[in-house]
Amino acid sequence: MGDFNLIDELNQLLKGSYINVDESNLQQGFDLLKQKVKFLESIINNLPIAVYINDCKSKQQVWGNPLAEKRLGVPIEDLKNKDIEWYLSHYHPDDIKVIKESILTFTEQRDTEFSGVYRIKPEGDDQWRWSYSKSTVFTKDQNGKNELILGIAVDLSHEMNTKNQMDLIMKENIKLANKLILDSLTKREKQILHYISKGFNTKEIAKTLDISPHTVNSHRKVISKKLRLHCMASLAAFAVENGL
């Protein structure tokens, strides 16, 4: 490998400008480079959206623009010392599943992007704010695993000013939450839930699937626990609403 040449490197960085950097105007090249960096920083710091970077391994926010600090109400340097439970405590209980799904998307390499709508409450504030976020893989480690995640977040609170809009967002959140629950069901549990929605009783389900009534009841108890629904009518309604 050849020697590192600072002049050549600066020429590459400043390619397209009117300055050809050499020993005589090296300082001018540095000044121009600093101006470009300052300009980019100004854009990022004045964007009307939060921009942040999360560490996939520690699950902590390691960088962010001013709005990224504002959305959680804590300076970025302090965020580096917060654990995952602290972060989750600032999201609405009904929206925690959205946040956990976002984390799993990147830690388990499920996808390279994730987006979702949720409610968040800054430190020391008592008001929930609607937010839309989209994240993507920013860097990978030497083993090809996700390392840093780049994300943006838009405050939707001012736009969420009608009941219809609120209802729409709630339906989308419920739809996502239900999808996550359905994904947690086994193939057999989905089969049993399907027949419950058809009005089959325990014996009829057992006969159809060629299993014992005891096994059907055991599966139904697990399904009820996962769905937090404890009567046949509620289970049937859930199955119908979600296309089982």
C-alpha positions as CSV (number, residue, x, y, z in Angstrom):
1,M,0.0,0.0,0.0
2,G,1.4,3.5,-0.9
3,D,2.0,6.2,1.6
4,F,-0.9,8.3,2.7
5,N,-0.8,11.7,0.9
6,L,-2.8,14.4,2.7
7,I,-2.7,16.7,-0.4
8,D,-4.2,14.0,-2.6
9,E,-6.9,13.2,0.0
10,L,-7.9,16.8,0.3
11,N,-8.0,17.1,-3.5
12,Q,-10.4,14.1,-3.5
13,L,-12.6,15.7,-0.8
14,L,-12.7,19.0,-2.5
15,K,-13.3,17.5,-6.0
16,G,-15.7,19.7,-7.8
17,S,-14.6,22.9,-6.1
18,Y,-12.6,25.6,-7.8
19,I,-9.6,25.0,-5.6
20,N,-6.7,22.6,-6.4
21,V,-5.0,22.0,-3.1
22,D,-1.2,22.0,-3.0
23,E,1.4,23.0,-0.4
24,S,0.9,26.7,-1.1
25,N,-2.8,26.8,-0.5
26,L,-3.2,23.9,2.0
27,Q,-4.7,26.2,4.6
28,Q,-7.3,27.5,2.1
29,G,-8.3,23.9,1.4
30,F,-8.8,23.2,5.1
31,D,-10.8,26.4,5.5
32,L,-13.1,25.4,2.6
33,L,-13.5,21.9,4.1
34,K,-14.4,23.3,7.5
35,Q,-17.0,25.6,5.8
36,K,-18.6,22.6,4.1
37,V,-18.7,20.6,7.4
38,K,-20.1,23.6,9.2
39,F,-22.8,24.0,6.5
40,L,-23.8,20.4,6.8
41,E,-23.9,20.6,10.6
42,S,-26.1,23.7,10.3
43,I,-28.6,21.8,8.0
44,I,-28.7,18.8,10.4
45,N,-29.1,21.0,13.5
46,N,-31.9,23.0,12.0
47,L,-33.9,20.2,10.4
48,P,-37.6,20.2,11.6
49,I,-37.2,16.5,12.4
50,A,-35.1,14.5,15.0
51,V,-32.1,12.7,13.5
52,Y,-30.3,10.2,15.7
53,I,-28.0,7.2,15.7
54,N,-28.5,4.2,17.9
55,D,-26.0,1.5,18.9
56,C,-27.5,-1.9,17.9
57,K,-25.6,-3.8,20.6
58,S,-26.1,-1.5,23.6
59,K,-29.5,-0.3,22.4
60,Q,-28.5,3.3,23.3
61,Q,-28.7,6.5,21.4
62,V,-25.2,7.6,20.8
63,W,-25.7,10.7,18.6
64,G,-28.5,13.1,17.8
65,N,-29.3,16.6,16.6
66,P,-31.1,19.1,18.9
67,L,-34.6,17.8,18.2
68,A,-33.4,14.2,19.0
69,E,-32.4,15.5,22.5
70,K,-35.7,17.4,22.9
71,R,-37.9,14.3,22.1
72,L,-36.5,12.5,25.2
73,G,-35.7,15.6,27.2
74,V,-32.2,14.5,28.0
75,P,-28.8,15.6,26.5
76,I,-27.2,13.0,24.2
77,E,-24.2,12.5,26.5
78,D,-26.6,11.5,29.3
79,L,-28.5,9.1,27.0
80,K,-25.4,7.1,26.5
81,N,-25.7,6.0,30.2
82,K,-29.4,5.0,30.0
83,D,-30.4,1.3,29.8
84,I,-33.2,-0.1,27.7
85,E,-35.7,0.0,30.5
86,W,-35.2,3.7,30.9
87,Y,-35.9,4.2,27.2
88,L,-39.0,2.0,27.2
89,S,-40.4,3.9,30.2
90,H,-40.8,7.0,28.0
91,Y,-43.0,5.2,25.5
92,H,-46.8,4.7,25.9
93,P,-47.5,1.3,27.4
94,D,-49.8,0.5,24.4
95,D,-47.0,1.2,22.0
96,I,-44.1,-0.7,23.6
97,K,-44.7,-3.6,21.2
98,V,-43.9,-1.2,18.3
99,I,-40.6,-0.2,19.9
100,K,-39.6,-3.8,20.8
101,E,-40.3,-4.9,17.2
102,S,-38.1,-2.1,16.0
103,I,-35.3,-3.3,18.2
104,L,-35.7,-6.9,17.2
105,T,-35.8,-6.0,13.5
106,F,-32.1,-4.8,13.7
107,T,-30.7,-7.0,16.5
108,E,-32.0,-10.2,14.9
109,Q,-31.2,-9.0,11.3
110,R,-34.8,-9.4,10.3
111,D,-34.7,-6.4,7.9
112,T,-32.7,-3.3,7.0
113,E,-35.5,-0.8,7.7
114,F,-38.3,-0.2,10.2
115,S,-41.0,2.4,10.5
116,G,-43.8,2.9,13.1
117,V,-46.1,5.4,14.8
118,Y,-46.1,5.6,18.6
119,R,-46.5,7.9,21.6
120,I,-43.5,9.2,23.5
121,K,-43.1,11.4,26.6
122,P,-40.0,13.5,27.2
123,E,-38.3,13.4,30.6
124,G,-40.1,15.6,33.1
125,D,-43.1,16.1,30.8
126,D,-46.6,14.7,31.5
127,Q,-47.9,14.9,27.9
128,W,-47.7,12.1,25.4
129,R,-46.6,13.2,21.9
130,W,-47.4,11.3,18.7
131,S,-44.3,10.5,16.7
132,Y,-43.5,8.7,13.4
133,S,-40.0,7.2,13.1
134,K,-38.1,5.4,10.3
135,S,-34.8,3.7,10.8
136,T,-32.2,2.0,8.6
137,V,-28.9,0.2,9.0
138,F,-26.1,2.8,9.0
139,T,-23.0,0.6,9.6
140,K,-22.2,-3.1,10.0
141,D,-19.4,-4.6,12.0
142,Q,-16.6,-6.8,10.6
143,N,-18.8,-9.8,10.9
144,G,-21.5,-8.3,8.8
145,K,-23.9,-7.7,11.7
146,N,-25.8,-4.5,12.2
147,E,-23.8,-2.0,14.3
148,L,-25.2,1.5,14.1
149,I,-28.8,2.4,13.2
150,L,-29.7,5.8,11.6
151,G,-33.1,7.1,12.3
152,I,-35.4,10.1,11.9
153,A,-38.5,11.0,14.0
154,V,-41.3,13.4,13.2
155,D,-43.5,14.9,15.8
156,L,-47.1,14.4,14.7
157,S,-48.7,16.0,17.7
158,H,-49.8,19.2,15.9
159,E,-51.2,17.2,13.0
160,M,-53.1,14.9,15.2
161,N,-55.9,17.4,15.8
162,T,-59.0,15.6,14.7
163,K,-60.7,12.5,16.2
164,N,-60.7,10.8,12.8
165,Q,-56.9,11.1,12.6
166,M,-56.5,9.8,16.1
167,D,-58.8,6.9,15.4
168,L,-56.8,6.1,12.2
169,I,-53.5,6.0,14.0
170,M,-54.9,3.9,16.9
171,K,-56.3,1.4,14.3
172,E,-52.9,1.2,12.7
173,N,-51.2,0.6,16.0
174,I,-53.7,-2.1,17.0
175,K,-53.2,-3.7,13.6
176,L,-49.5,-3.8,14.1
177,A,-49.9,-5.1,17.7
178,N,-52.2,-7.8,16.5
179,K,-49.8,-8.9,13.8
180,L,-47.0,-9.2,16.4
181,I,-49.3,-11.4,18.5
182,L,-50.3,-13.6,15.6
183,D,-46.7,-14.1,14.7
184,S,-46.1,-15.4,18.2
185,L,-48.8,-18.2,17.7
186,T,-47.7,-21.6,16.6
187,K,-49.3,-23.2,13.5
188,R,-51.4,-25.5,15.7
189,E,-52.6,-22.5,17.8
190,K,-53.6,-20.6,14.7
191,Q,-55.6,-23.7,13.5
192,I,-57.4,-23.9,16.8
193,L,-58.2,-20.2,16.8
194,H,-59.5,-20.5,13.3
195,Y,-62.0,-23.2,14.3
196,I,-63.0,-21.3,17.4
197,S,-63.9,-18.4,15.0
198,K,-66.1,-20.9,13.1
199,G,-68.0,-21.7,16.2
200,F,-66.6,-25.2,16.8
201,N,-66.6,-26.5,20.4
202,T,-63.7,-28.3,22.0
203,K,-64.8,-31.8,20.9
204,E,-65.4,-30.7,17.4
205,I,-62.0,-29.1,17.1
206,A,-60.4,-32.2,18.6
207,K,-62.1,-34.4,16.1
208,T,-61.3,-32.2,13.1
209,L,-57.6,-32.0,14.0
210,D,-57.4,-35.6,15.3
211,I,-56.1,-34.6,18.7
212,S,-57.5,-35.0,22.2
213,P,-59.9,-32.5,23.8
214,H,-57.3,-32.1,26.6
215,T,-54.8,-31.0,24.0
216,V,-57.3,-28.5,22.5
217,N,-57.9,-27.0,26.0
218,S,-54.2,-26.7,26.7
219,H,-53.6,-24.9,23.4
220,R,-56.6,-22.6,24.1
221,K,-55.2,-21.6,27.5
222,V,-51.9,-20.7,25.9
223,I,-53.7,-18.7,23.1
224,S,-55.8,-16.9,25.7
225,K,-52.7,-15.9,27.7
226,K,-50.9,-14.6,24.6
227,L,-53.9,-12.7,23.4
228,R,-55.1,-11.7,26.9
229,L,-58.6,-12.7,25.9
230,H,-60.3,-15.2,28.2
231,C,-63.6,-16.1,26.7
232,M,-64.5,-18.0,23.5
233,A,-66.5,-15.0,22.1
234,S,-63.5,-12.7,22.4
235,L,-61.2,-15.2,20.8
236,A,-63.6,-15.8,17.9
237,A,-63.9,-12.0,17.3
238,F,-60.2,-11.6,17.3
239,A,-59.7,-14.4,14.8
240,V,-62.4,-12.9,12.5
241,E,-60.9,-9.4,12.7
242,N,-57.5,-10.7,11.8
243,G,-58.5,-13.0,8.9
244,L,-58.0,-16.4,10.6
